[in-house]
Amino acid sequence: ERYYMDNGSYPTTEQGLQALVTRPTSGPIPAEYETGGYVRQIPTDPWHHPYFYQSDGSSYVLKSFGADGVEGGEGINADIDGSQQ
């Protein structure tokens, strides 16, 4: 959300979550990028899998695919959706 507040858009899918660590050099270049980035490293989900991230810049999809790391599932393997749309 801080990235969005500073730049008026979310990182695109192409820029990915890496845009929160280092200033993007492609796509919409952020005008007000925070010195040092927004996070030190890209976090992983509680099971140490990468998060799924997709964005057009105005909204995003952010998911953990659960313990098994595969889309879908039930119980501990169920997806956790932290999207903003």
C-alpha positions in Angstrom: 0.0 0.0 0.0 2.9 2.4 0.7 4.2 1.8 -2.9 0.7 2.7 -4.2 0.5 5.8 -2.0 3.9 7.0 -3.2 3.4 6.2 -6.9 -0.3 6.0 -7.7 -0.2 2.4 -8.9 0.9 -1.1 -7.7 3.9 -2.8 -9.3 2.8 -4.6 -12.5 3.0 -8.4 -13.0 6.1 -7.8 -15.0 7.8 -5.8 -12.2 6.6 -8.3 -9.6 7.1 -8.2 -5.9 10.8 -7.4 -6.6 9.7 -3.8 -7.2 9.2 -3.6 -3.4 12.9 -4.4 -2.9 14.6 -2.5 -5.8 13.3 0.3 -8.0 11.9 -1.0 -11.3 13.7 -0.2 -14.5 10.9 -1.3 -16.8 7.2 -0.7 -17.1 5.8 2.3 -15.3 8.9 3.8 -13.5 7.9 4.9 -10.0 8.3 8.7 -9.6 8.5 8.7 -5.8 10.3 5.4 -4.9 11.2 5.1 -1.3 15.0 5.2 -0.7 16.1 1.7 0.2 12.9 0.1 -1.1 9.8 -1.0 0.8 11.0 -4.3 2.1 14.5 -5.8 2.5 13.6 -9.0 0.7 10.6 -10.6 -0.9 8.8 -12.5 1.8 7.6 -16.1 1.3 4.4 -17.6 2.6 4.3 -19.5 6.0 5.3 -22.7 4.1 8.3 -20.9 2.5 6.7 -20.9 -1.0 6.8 -17.8 -3.1 3.5 -15.8 -3.2 1.6 -15.6 -6.5 1.4 -12.0 -7.6 -0.4 -10.5 -10.6 -1.3 -6.8 -11.2 -2.3 -4.4 -13.9 -1.2 -1.5 -11.7 -4.6 -0.5 -10.5 -5.4 -3.7 -8.5 -3.6 -6.9 -7.6 -4.0 -10.6 -6.9 -1.8 -11.9 -4.1 -2.1 -15.5 -3.0 -0.5 -18.3 -1.0 -1.3 -21.7 -2.5 -1.2 -23.3 1.0 1.0 -25.9 2.5 1.3 -28.0 -0.7 2.2 -24.9 -2.9 -0.4 -26.0 -5.5 -3.4 -23.9 -6.5 -6.7 -25.2 -5.0 -6.9 -27.6 -2.2 -8.7 -27.9 1.2 -7.7 -27.6 4.8 -4.1 -26.7 5.2 -3.6 -27.0 1.5 -6.3 -24.4 0.7 -5.3 -21.1 -1.0 -5.1 -18.0 1.0 -6.2 -14.9 -0.9 -4.9 -11.5 0.1 -5.9 -9.8 -3.1 -7.1 -6.2 -3.6 -9.6 -5.7 -6.4 
